[in-house]
Amino acid sequence: MIFGGLNTTASALTAQRLRMDVISSNMANADTARAEYVDGKWQPYRRKMVETAPGNEGFSSFLNKAMTGGSGLGGVKVTAISEDKSPFKMVYDPENPDADDKGYVAMPNVDPLKEMVDLVGSTRSYEANVTVFNASKGMLMKALEIGK
């Protein structure tokens, strides 16, 4: 119960760290035209996204925990790492061995600008959660000092 706030913040830190790892993977594979071999053909890398959800089951879980004296804090959890289903970028390059009969090569659906915006947002969220974690830790330390 005392550490509920720290646990909630720690779960958010973990989720944001995973999100930053997935974004960096997307950026590293932004030009990977041969990522997966499917049905006898190479497929480009497909952008990945982290899906998160509240760590509890909703209002009813808050109500039940409040009635039983438990903590209503659930934090955040990663539910899945999904693939972006948007179409691949078609680039005209007739000399490329992966080009189709019209000379176009399918390239990953990763937009570096979009990835950088997501990375900045994830980094800011991570930093904010570190600040919350440190403030909570400081309050708990002060509470321990009162008992001396």
C-alpha angles and dihedrals in degrees: 000000000000092000096045093106092049091049092050092050092045091054090052090049091052093049093049092047090054089047090053090049092052091047091051089050089052091051092047091053098041090115100034106123094172109051105129134024110222127171094342094311134094116243125204122246112280119218114253127214133194116232117204134186137180112284092234133061098252136262096335091058090051090050094047093048092048091050093049095043095249128134115274092205115111104162120205132304134196108240099182149340103231134185122244107244095203114125122270119257112257113218123188108236112139092178093061114102089224093057118121124231091280093052098255124134122204110233129188120285091234116129108199092204092054090047092052091051090050090047093052091049092048092047092050091049091049091050092048091051091049088054091050091047092051092047091050091047090050092051091050091050091051090050089054090050090055089061093059 
